[in-house]
Amino acid sequence: MQQEQNERTIPQSTRKAKLYGVGVGPGDPSLITLRAVEILQGMQVIAIPKSKMERESVAWEIAQAHCPSGVRILELEMPMTADKEILQAAWHQAAVKIKAELDLGHSVAFLTLGDPSLYSTYSYLLAILKSQLEPDQIETIPGITAMSAAAARVNWPLAIGDDPLIVLPGIEGLEEYEQYPNLVLMKVSRNLPDVLNHIQKTGAQAVLATRVSQTGEEIRLLSPGEVIEKVDYLSLVLYKKDRSEDLG
Ligand SMILES: C[S@@+](CC[C@H](N)C(=O)[O-])C[C@H]1O[C@@H](n2cnc3c(N)ncnc32)[C@H](O)[C@@H]1O
């Protein structure tokens, strides 16, 4: 295990402020790593990405029990839009705010639901900040992904043997991936009807997992022909082409 002094135990004059990308796991506060807890306990500033400033952050709800009381919260607006210009402006603004804290000597933990390296805004921030920081000023703390938590919840393997595992972000044109045995479909709230049609056509086994390990969790085995109009944004589908091993 990586041994490092807690941020608060190193005198401010001798420590270099760091950016931590902290994966807080899928929801259940007990599914956060010991390393993430260690980092959070020593933090001065917690950066929370929010799609709407008035909304509560799930990542903060998970992390707050592990943060020192009185920790400063830096809310960063990350609008949910496909507009590249708006997104880039938001990432740049967020990067400027984080860099300003680091320049003042304050370490910052940027919270990510699940793992910071999987479909996270953290990756865009890193791309901007990497050129402005020393390599030892950045540390990414992995987290349990929502897909791992969903697979564990239903006792399904994500992949076995030599089978590939394809992870797709709610895209059109699922047919392209028909030949693959294991798919994980993230962000399915965007195109659930396509996903359901695909399942009906292929007769695959699929599970819709919503808010895994959070209040309001819903896990259901999807039947061919099932109609569901809308799902929560925090939903994914685990999909297995082969029905020879019935996993239901
Ligand atoms: C921006 S991605 C973040 C993925 C995250 N970094 C991870 O490692 O799982 C958001 C998508 O992750 C999935 N997701 C995240 N948390 C979830 C949860 N607790 N239950 C089900 N799906 C979740 C949903 O598909 C959602 O649309």
The ligand as a Gaussian input file, in Angstrom:
#p B3LYP/6-31G(d) Opt

LIG

0 1
 C      -20.490000      10.083000     -16.199000
 S      -20.687000       8.354000     -16.035000
 C      -19.763000       8.071000     -14.563000
 C      -19.236000       6.660000     -14.451000
 C      -18.434000       6.454000     -13.170000
 N      -17.205000       7.230000     -13.208000
 C      -18.113000       4.990000     -12.880000
 O      -16.935000       4.673000     -12.666000
 O      -19.034000       4.176000     -12.812000
 C      -22.338000       8.309000     -15.482000
 C      -22.994000       6.986000     -15.796000
 O      -22.479000       6.002000     -14.902000
 C      -23.495000       5.084000     -14.555000
 N      -23.655000       5.118000     -13.084000
 C      -22.927000       5.831000     -12.208000
 N      -23.278000       5.533000     -10.941000
 C      -24.256000       4.603000     -11.027000
 C      -25.004000       3.862000     -10.071000
 N      -24.809000       4.020000      -8.754000
 N      -25.924000       2.970000     -10.521000
 C      -26.102000       2.766000     -11.857000
 N      -25.417000       3.429000     -12.803000
 C      -24.500000       4.335000     -12.396000
 C      -24.749000       5.495000     -15.324000
 O      -24.775000       4.779000     -16.535000
 C      -24.495000       6.966000     -15.570000
 O      -25.226000       7.440000     -16.687000

